[in-house]
Each structure stands twice: as structure tokens, then as C-alpha cells.
Amino acid sequence: MAQAPSTFNSSARDTGQEVPFDLLELIYSRTDTRGVICAANDTFDRLAGYGWRDTIGAPHKLVRHSDMPKGFFHIFWSLLKSGVPAVGYVKNRNKDGRYYWVLAAAIPCEGVFLGSTQAQFGPVPNHPRRIRAPSAARAERITVG
């Protein structure tokens, strides 16, 4: 089993540049129940930029962008481990420090988790905030008042 490469994404400087990603491309990856990558397609490999040797056997957090809150992944993995599919917008980071947004969908499947993602274009970071803001305001009114 591969270890996370010494060039793990936390050491790559964030360039603020997006990785080109065609709308028709589909990213696929499969992990075990611990989040270790067991398989992936060529699109995943190209976007991640690590190469198969460093990808297969490495933790999926290999492509985690520091802008993504850890709480998101806690909820995502909790859903999967309880047998429920999980879907959410994810900002990933490749080996060179560039980013790419995806809509990640994963399903639990007998000891592994299957995931596929689709490219996203436009101001994705603002979309979740617009959805969350009214909910947060309602929650605050309920808790305070």
C-alpha cells in the first residue's frame, strides 16, 4: 500500500489558479472504508496530478483543499458509514497547488465507497453560502428567541 507522497498537498503552495476541466469529463474514485484510494480513473489522476504510484493506496484527503472545512468531510463520511449516499460541492487541490470544484456523489457498497464527481463552473463558492444563510438566520432566531 502506498503512503501519502512526500509532496502531499498541504506542502503545495496555493496558486489560486483553477485546473482546466471539461464539462463532459467524469471523475471516478473508489476508497476502502478508511478513505484509502483503491481505484480511480484517468481524469482523477490528471486532475490530482500525483500519478498512479502516489495515488493508489494514499488517503483520499490527498486532494483536499484547505478551504474545505473538516466538518464537511466528517458529515460526508458519517453518512456513508451509516449506509446513506452523500453528495456535496467540494473544492479539491492538486499536487501543483491549483484547485478544481466538483459536485461529489458517493455511495456505500460492501466494504468500499464508490464516488463520482462532475465538473462545476461559475461562482460555486457563493452558491452554498446563499443556501446556508437563510437557514442560519432561522436557526439563530429559534435559539435566541
C-alpha positions as CSV (number, residue, x, y, z in Angstrom):
1,M,0.0,0.0,0.0
2,A,1.4,3.4,-0.9
3,Q,1.9,6.1,1.7
4,A,0.9,9.7,1.2
5,P,3.6,11.2,-1.0
6,S,6.2,13.5,0.5
7,T,4.7,16.2,-1.7
8,F,1.3,15.8,0.0
9,N,-0.9,18.8,-1.0
10,S,-0.5,20.6,2.3
11,S,3.0,21.5,1.2
12,A,2.0,22.7,-2.3
13,R,1.6,26.5,-2.4
14,D,-1.9,27.6,-3.2
15,T,-1.6,29.2,-6.7
16,G,-5.2,30.5,-6.8
17,Q,-5.4,29.0,-10.3
18,E,-8.1,26.6,-11.5
19,V,-7.3,23.3,-13.2
20,P,-8.9,23.1,-16.6
21,F,-11.8,20.6,-16.5
22,D,-14.2,19.8,-19.4
23,L,-17.9,19.7,-18.6
24,L,-18.1,16.2,-20.2
25,E,-15.4,14.7,-18.0
26,L,-16.4,12.4,-15.2
27,I,-14.1,11.7,-12.2
28,Y,-14.3,8.4,-10.6
29,S,-12.6,7.1,-7.4
30,R,-13.1,4.1,-5.1
31,T,-11.9,4.1,-1.5
32,D,-12.0,1.5,1.3
33,T,-13.9,2.2,4.5
34,R,-10.9,4.1,5.9
35,G,-10.8,6.5,2.9
36,V,-7.8,5.0,1.2
37,I,-7.9,5.2,-2.6
38,C,-8.3,1.7,-4.2
39,A,-9.0,2.8,-7.7
40,A,-9.6,5.9,-9.8
41,N,-9.9,6.9,-13.5
42,D,-7.6,8.8,-15.7
43,T,-9.5,12.1,-15.2
44,F,-8.9,11.8,-11.4
45,D,-5.3,11.1,-12.0
46,R,-4.8,14.0,-14.3
47,L,-6.6,16.5,-12.1
48,A,-4.9,15.3,-8.9
49,G,-1.5,15.5,-10.7
50,Y,0.2,12.9,-8.4
51,G,0.4,9.9,-10.8
52,W,-0.8,6.4,-10.0
53,R,2.1,5.4,-7.9
54,D,1.3,8.1,-5.4
55,T,-2.5,8.0,-5.7
56,I,-3.4,4.3,-5.3
57,G,-3.1,3.4,-1.6
58,A,-3.0,7.0,-0.4
59,P,-5.7,8.6,1.7
60,H,-8.4,10.4,-0.4
61,K,-7.6,13.6,1.6
62,L,-4.6,13.8,-0.8
63,V,-6.7,16.1,-2.9
64,R,-8.4,18.0,0.0
65,H,-8.2,21.8,-0.4
66,S,-7.5,23.7,2.8
67,D,-10.6,25.9,2.0
68,M,-12.9,22.9,2.6
69,P,-14.0,22.7,6.3
70,K,-13.1,19.4,8.0
71,G,-16.7,19.3,9.3
72,F,-18.0,18.9,5.8
73,F,-16.0,15.7,5.4
74,H,-17.0,14.5,8.9
75,I,-20.7,14.7,7.8
76,F,-20.0,13.2,4.4
77,W,-18.1,10.2,5.8
78,S,-20.7,9.8,8.7
79,L,-23.5,9.5,6.1
80,L,-21.5,6.9,4.1
81,K,-20.6,4.9,7.1
82,S,-24.3,4.8,8.1
83,G,-25.2,3.4,4.7
84,V,-26.6,6.6,3.2
85,P,-25.3,8.1,0.0
86,A,-23.6,11.5,0.3
87,V,-23.5,14.4,-2.1
88,G,-21.9,17.9,-1.9
89,Y,-19.8,20.5,-3.6
90,V,-16.1,20.0,-2.9
91,K,-13.1,22.2,-3.7
92,N,-10.1,19.9,-4.4
93,R,-6.4,20.8,-4.7
94,N,-3.9,19.2,-7.0
95,K,-0.2,18.5,-6.5
96,D,0.8,21.8,-8.1
97,G,-1.5,23.9,-5.7
98,R,-4.2,24.6,-8.3
99,Y,-7.9,23.9,-7.4
100,Y,-11.0,22.4,-9.1
101,W,-14.6,22.4,-7.9
102,V,-16.7,19.3,-8.2
103,L,-20.1,18.0,-7.2
104,A,-19.1,14.9,-5.4
105,A,-21.5,11.9,-5.0
106,A,-20.6,8.8,-3.2
107,I,-22.4,5.6,-2.3
108,P,-21.5,2.8,0.2
109,C,-21.1,-0.5,-1.4
110,E,-20.0,-3.7,0.5
111,G,-16.7,-2.6,2.2
112,V,-15.9,0.2,-0.3
113,F,-17.2,3.6,-1.2
114,L,-17.8,4.5,-4.8
115,G,-17.6,8.1,-5.8
116,S,-18.1,10.1,-9.0
117,T,-17.8,13.8,-9.5
118,Q,-18.8,16.2,-12.2
119,A,-17.1,19.5,-13.1
120,Q,-18.6,22.7,-11.9
121,F,-18.2,26.1,-13.5
122,G,-19.0,29.6,-12.2
123,P,-19.1,31.0,-8.7
124,V,-19.7,27.8,-6.8
125,P,-18.3,29.1,-3.5
126,N,-21.1,31.7,-3.3
127,H,-23.9,29.2,-4.1
128,P,-23.6,27.2,-0.8
129,R,-23.4,30.4,1.2
130,R,-26.7,31.7,-0.4
131,I,-28.4,28.4,0.6
132,R,-27.0,28.3,4.1
133,A,-27.6,32.0,5.0
134,P,-31.4,31.8,5.4
135,S,-31.1,28.5,7.4
136,A,-28.5,30.1,9.7
137,A,-30.7,33.1,10.3
138,R,-33.7,30.8,11.1
139,A,-31.6,28.7,13.5
140,E,-30.4,31.9,15.3
141,R,-34.0,33.1,15.7
142,I,-35.0,29.8,17.1
143,T,-32.1,29.6,19.5
144,V,-32.2,33.2,20.7
145,G,-35.9,33.8,20.7
